């Protein structure tokens, strides 16, 4: 005999009313009222009159919504990748622009004027952040600076005649991934800063404030020993305030400060081959590309020699004499307060 689902009579239900009928799982026929079957199915809620739950663990009717509708799960539907892509690209472009403007910018080396320190096609990263905090170029730094006027003679980044390619160049230059055709920048090494006296007579050596520099980075192919003046002696010249004197490491292939000494001064440019500090974009600190050229660009030890600083030219005895009045005044002050 098959199993029967037997219900119990609910509270307050009249005896023999039969209530709801249950069915035999074997015959499928309804059971007659008053045969002891009770009235409620096994899944009925206590207290009678409650909504039955289907036997066998089926879904709760309260969980079933209208056809074609899904019950909310509380989770947001994930946005499509293709809808998110333009947003991601926009964020990346904004970040690149901010980094280029305030932090670091990449520059490409277009000429041989800085060989062998930098090769044609190298990409260097330039620190643009520290100048915002008042940092100025120092001796030995490799710096990128705007053309002070006439140094490039019409040279610059060439734009393609193809409108699409030209548009792509403009976008890449705008975010700092490619040099701009409108910006004419140069890269050289700082030899002297404001107050320094620079000279290079005959075949050298190059001198800063009377101190001869040992320059292993200088490249003069075919000339042994290397000629720091490279056939273009000059000086002595004194660097004016807010200016620097720059030279390329490839001395025989660099149209640097030596070749612009006849340049007249203007309201914004010091002239005389000097470069205004305001024209300096920043200091190049690393060769980032290609990978096999990767290297840092530290200040050579030649610029840390004793006596090279202009302020170091004050004789020690004179310096001691200058401090005596200050020391005497401090001693008197301490005695008076004790």
Residue pairs with C-beta under 8 A, 6 or more apart in sequence:
1 26
2 24
2 25
2 26
2 27
3 25
3 26
4 22
4 24
4 25
4 26
5 22
5 23
5 24
5 25
5 41
5 42
5 55
6 22
6 37
6 38
6 42
7 19
7 20
7 22
7 37
7 38
7 39
7 40
7 41
7 42
7 44
8 38
8 40
9 15
9 19
9 38
9 39
9 40
10 19
10 39
10 40
10 44
10 47
10 48
10 49
11 46
11 47
11 48
12 48
13 19
13 39
13 48
16 33
16 34
17 33
17 39
18 32
18 33
18 34
18 37
18 39
19 38
19 39
19 40
19 48
20 39
20 40
20 41
20 44
20 52
21 30
21 31
21 33
21 37
21 39
22 30
22 31
22 37
22 38
22 41
23 29
23 30
23 31
24 31
31 37
40 48
40 52
41 52
41 55
42 55
43 52
43 53
43 54
43 55
44 50
44 52
44 53
45 51
45 52
45 53
51 61
53 60
63 71
65 71
93 175
96 175
96 176
96 177
97 174
97 175
97 176
99 105
99 176
100 128
100 175
100 176
101 128
101 176
102 128
102 129
102 132
103 127
103 128
103 129
104 125
104 126
104 127
104 128
104 129
105 125
105 126
105 128
105 176
105 281
105 282
106 123
106 124
106 125
106 126
106 176
106 177
106 288
107 123
107 124
107 126
107 144
107 179
107 185
107 187
107 284
108 121
108 122
108 123
108 178
108 179
109 118
109 119
109 120
109 121
109 122
109 123
109 124
109 187
110 120
110 155
110 157
110 179
111 120
111 253
112 119
112 120
112 250
112 253
113 187
113 188
113 248
113 249
113 250
113 253
113 254
113 255
113 256
114 142
114 187
114 188
114 189
114 248
114 249
114 250
114 254
115 219
115 249
115 250
115 253
116 217
116 219
116 249
116 250
117 142
117 189
117 217
117 219
117 249
117 297
118 124
118 142
118 187
118 249
118 287
119 293
121 290
122 287
122 289
122 290
122 293
123 287
123 288
123 289
123 290
124 142
124 144
124 187
124 284
124 285
124 286
124 287
124 288
124 297
125 284
125 285
125 286
125 288
126 144
126 281
126 282
126 283
126 284
126 285
127 282
127 283
127 284
127 285
128 281
128 282
129 282
130 282
130 283
131 280
131 282
136 193
136 277
136 280
137 143
137 190
137 193
137 244
137 277
137 280
137 283
138 190
138 193
138 299
138 303
139 190
139 191
139 192
139 193
139 196
139 208
139 299
139 303
139 308
140 189
140 190
140 299
140 300
140 302
140 303
141 189
141 190
141 283
141 299
142 187
142 188
142 189
142 190
142 283
142 284
142 297
143 187
143 188
143 189
143 190
143 244
143 246
143 280
143 281
143 282
143 283
143 284
144 185
144 186
144 187
144 280
144 281
144 282
144 284
145 185
145 186
145 187
145 188
145 246
145 275
145 279
145 280
145 281
146 183
146 184
146 185
146 186
146 279
146 281
147 184
147 185
147 186
147 279
148 260
148 263
148 269
148 275
148 276
148 279
149 263
149 266
149 269
150 260
150 263
151 186
151 255
151 260
152 184
152 186
155 184
156 181
156 183
156 184
157 169
157 173
157 178
157 179
157 180
157 181
158 181
159 166
159 169
159 181
160 166
160 169
169 178
169 181
172 178
173 179
173 180
173 181
173 183
174 180
179 185
185 281
187 284
188 246
188 247
188 248
188 254
188 256
188 257
189 217
189 246
189 247
189 248
189 249
190 244
190 245
190 246
191 198
191 206
191 208
191 244
191 245
191 246
191 247
191 257
192 198
192 208
192 239
192 244
192 245
193 239
193 244
193 245
194 239
194 240
194 241
194 242
194 243
194 244
194 277
195 238
195 239
195 241
195 310
195 311
196 208
196 209
196 238
196 239
196 245
196 310
197 208
197 209
197 210
197 235
197 236
197 237
197 238
197 239
197 310
198 206
198 207
198 208
198 234
198 235
198 236
198 237
198 238
198 239
198 245
199 206
199 207
199 234
199 235
199 236
199 237
200 206
200 207
200 228
200 229
200 232
200 233
200 234
200 235
200 258
201 229
201 233
201 235
202 229
202 233
203 227
203 228
203 229
204 227
204 228
204 229
205 212
205 213
205 214
205 215
205 228
206 212
206 213
206 215
206 228
206 229
206 247
207 213
207 235
208 303
208 308
209 307
209 308
209 309
209 310
209 312
209 313
210 307
210 313
211 305
211 306
211 307
211 308
213 228
213 302
213 303
213 305
214 302
215 226
215 228
215 300
215 302
216 300
216 302
217 249
217 300
218 226
218 228
218 249
218 251
219 226
219 249
219 250
219 251
220 226
220 227
220 228
220 230
220 250
220 251
220 252
221 252
223 230
223 252
226 251
227 251
227 252
228 251
229 251
230 251
230 252
231 252
232 251
232 258
232 259
234 258
234 261
237 245
237 261
237 272
237 273
239 245
239 274
240 270
240 272
240 274
242 270
242 276
242 277
242 278
243 270
243 274
243 275
243 276
243 277
244 274
244 275
244 277
244 280
245 257
245 273
245 274
245 275
246 256
246 257
246 275
247 254
247 256
247 257
247 258
248 254
248 256
256 273
257 273
257 274
257 275
258 273
259 273
260 272
260 273
261 272
261 273
263 269
263 271
263 272
263 273
264 271
265 271
265 272
268 276
268 278
269 276
269 279
270 276
284 297
285 296
285 297
286 294
286 295
286 296
286 297
287 293
287 294
287 295
287 296
287 297
288 294
306 312
307 313
